[in-house]
Amino acid sequence: MNSVISKDGTRIVYDKLGQGSPLILVGGAFSYRKFSGIVKIANLLSEQFTVYNYDRRGRGDSGDTQQYAITREIEDLQAIINEAGGEAYVWGLSSGAVLALQAAANGANITKLALHEPPFVVDDMGHKPPKDFKRHVHKLIEDNRRAETIKYFMTKGMGAPSFIVHLMSVMPGMWSNLMAVAHTLPYDAALLDGYMDGKPLPTKLWSSVTMPTLVLEGSESPTSLRHGAQALVKVLPNAKLLSKKGLGHTKKLNTTIISSELSAFFKNKHYVEV
């Protein structure tokens, strides 16, 4: 276990494994560095890269501050990049892809970027959270109602069926892991705010994201996720879409397929021409 101090003084913990060009993994909602799927991907990628698998602030062993801001999370990622030598490849999953994208747009030293199914809702095909979603998630956590926050985030935010969430709640191991990071769900809600309302993505907001970028989607994924990935590629200056069965993230991660495609992208130039 290693750590770095972010710009605001928060301790960010990470695991470092493997040898090669530095590659940083950015998890999504409910994820942290010990999440089994992320661990498996980190281990597979470590055969070719130096992998930095970190706990986003408030999760696992990392510290936190009272006033959350997306800027602080961008600074956390840049702190890991600095620790890795000043520049790095980055893979972000789900809301972690949104964080990685925002970091890239704000000047983080990312040389190649992989954005894996950011949960953008860009039309009327997908589930749209309530208009007060971010505020309500924050209020639930403020009132220390973690279990209710999980259920609300999954059903109202992600559109998961209530019976699926109920099944999770009676699986002690799974539910305890979700409860452990539930207080960080307002952070993910903040990252997604304005991008899940069924409106087209802004055409110029990410114009500075000029590094080679791969947007990944599972061909088996919900239509809304696929439409979001396809829309993102169209507004990024140097991006390509990879659509393939097994790349979806709404069920158990297919770590073999995901790590194989990431390795191909980060090691070669055949996906994106600079």
N, C-alpha and C positions, 0 to 999 in steps of 0.2 A: 504494500500500500504506500503510495506517494501522495504528496500534496503540494499545492502552490497557493500563494496568497493573491487574491484578485485585487483589483484597483481600489475597492472600497474596504479592503481589509478582511474580507470573508475568505475562510480556508476552503479550498476546493480539492477534494480527494479524487485520485485516479489510480488505476492500475496500468502498468506499462509492460508490454510483452512483445517478444519477437524482435526481428532486425530488418532494417530496410527503410524506405522512405516513411516519414511519419504520417499516420492516418488516425484521425480523431473520430470517435463515435458519439453521436448526440441522440440520446433516447427521447421518446415521446412521453405522453401522459401515462401515469402508472408505472413508468419504467425507471430503473436505476441500474447502476453498474453490475449488480449481482443478479439481475434478471436473467433467467436461464438462457433465453433466446439470444440476448445480447452477449452473454459469456461465450456461447458456442460460436457466434459470428466472430467475436474477438479472437478466439483461439484459432479458428480456421484462417483468418486474415493474417495472423501473426506468423504464418509460414512464409509470407512474402513482404510484410511491412512491420514497422514498429508501431504497434497499436496503442493508442491512448483511450482508455475506456473510463469515463469519469462520471461521478455523481453530480448532476445538476444541483444547484443550490437548494438547500432544504431537504435533500434526499440522501438516504444512506448515511455516509460518514461526513458529508460536506456540511459546512456551516450555512448560516442564513442571516438576513437582516429583517427588521420589522417592515420597512417600506419597500415593497417589491417594485421593480421597474425592469422593463425589457432590456434597457441599456445595461443594467447590472449583469444580466445573463450573457449579453454580447461581450462584456468585459471579461466574464469568467472564461468564455471560449477563447478569447484572445490570450488570456493568461496561460491557458494550456498550449496554445500555438507557440507562444514565446518560450515556454518550457521545452517544447519539441524542437526548438532551433530557429524559430522566427517565421516559419511558414509550414503549411501542412495541407494534406488532402483532408476533406471532411465529408462524412456521411451522416445525414440526419434522417430520422424515422418519424413519420407522422407530424405531430406538433414540433418535434425536434428538427424536422426538415424546415419548418417555418422559421425556427430560431436560427438555423444555419444560413438560411436565405437572408434573413434580416442582418445577420452578422456580416455576410459577404457584401451586402448593399451598403453597410456602414464602414467598409474599409478593412475588415479583418483580412489577415494575410493568408488567404485560402488559394491554393494553386489549382486544385480541381475540386469540384463540388458534386456530390450525389444527393439528390433529393428524393426520398422514398415515400410516395403516397402522402404528400401533405394534404390534410383533410379540408381542402377548399370546396365550397359549394358554390358553383358558378351559374347555375340555372335552376329551373323548377323540378328537375329530375330527382334531386336528393332531399334528405331530411334537413330541415333548417331549424336550428335552436330557437327558443323564444327570444324576443328582442331584449329582454332583461337578463339573459343567460349569465353574462359575466357578473353582473351585480348580484344575482341570486346565489351563484356559486360562492362568491366572496362572503355573502351574509351567512350562508350555512356554515362555513369554516369559522367565521368570526364567532358564531354561536357554539362552536365545538361539536357540530353534528356531522361527524366524519362519515358514518355509514350512510346517512341520508344524502350527503354530498356525492358519494360514489354512485349511488343509485340515480340521482338526478343527472349527474354528468353523463353517465352511460346511456340513460334512456332519452333525456331531453336534448343532450348535446350530441351524442354519437348515434342516436336512433336505435339503440339496442333493444330487443324485446324484453319486456319486464321479466318473463320467466327465465331468461338466460341470466339476468342479474341475480334473480333469486337463487338459481342453482349455484352461482359463484358464492353467494353469501353463506351457503351451508357446506362449503368446502373450506375447512379451517385454515389450511396452509395458504391457499390462494387468497382468501379473504383477509387474512392477517397481513399479507404482503401489500394488498391494496390499501388497507387501513393505515399502514406505515407511511405511505406517501400521499394520502388523501389531502393533507393540508397544502400540498403544492398544486392542486388542481386549479386554483385561481390563477396561477402563473400560466398554465396552458390556455385557460379561457382568455387571458389577456393577449396572448400571442395570436389567438385565432379570431379575436374580435374584429369584425368588419370583413372577414373573408369567408363567412359561412352563411351569408344572407341571400344567396341566389343571384347576386349581381356579377357581371363580368369582372375579371381581374383588371387592375389598373395597368395601362399600357406602358407607362414610363417610370413607375415607382422603382423598378429594379433594373433600370437601364445601365447602371454601373456594374452589374454582375456579369462581367465579360469573360471570366475564366471558363474553361471547358466545363460544362454542366450536363449531368445525366439525370433525367427524371425517370424514376422507375414506377411501374404500375403492374399489378397482377391482372392478367386477362380474366381471372375468376372473381375479381373484386367488384363491389357494388358500383353501379353505374355512376353515381355521384363522385366517387373517388377517382374513377377513370376520367370523367369529364374534367375534373379539377386538374389532374396531371396533364392532360392534353392541352388545356387552356394555358397552363403555366409555361409549357414549352414555347407557345406562340408569343409570349411577352418577354422572354429572356433572349438576350442578344446572341448567345453562343451555346444553345442547348439542344439536346436530342432526347427523344422519348424511347424508352425501352419497355415494351409491353410483352409479358411472358407469363405463362401459367406457372404458379409457384412463387410469384413475387408479392402476392397479397399479404397484408399484415393484420387483417381483421380476425384471423384465426391463428393457429399455431404457426410460427415463422418457419419457413423451409430454409433453414440456415445454410444448407449445402448449395442450393441454387442461388440464394442471395449473395453469399460470399464469393461464389464463382463469378458472378456477373460484376460485382464490385472490383474484384481482382483484375478482371479483363479491362475494365474501364480505367482504373488507376494505373495499371502497368503499361497500357498501350494507348495509341491515338486513333484507333479505328472507329471509335464511337463519335468523337467530336473533332472537327478540324478547326484549329485555332485561326 
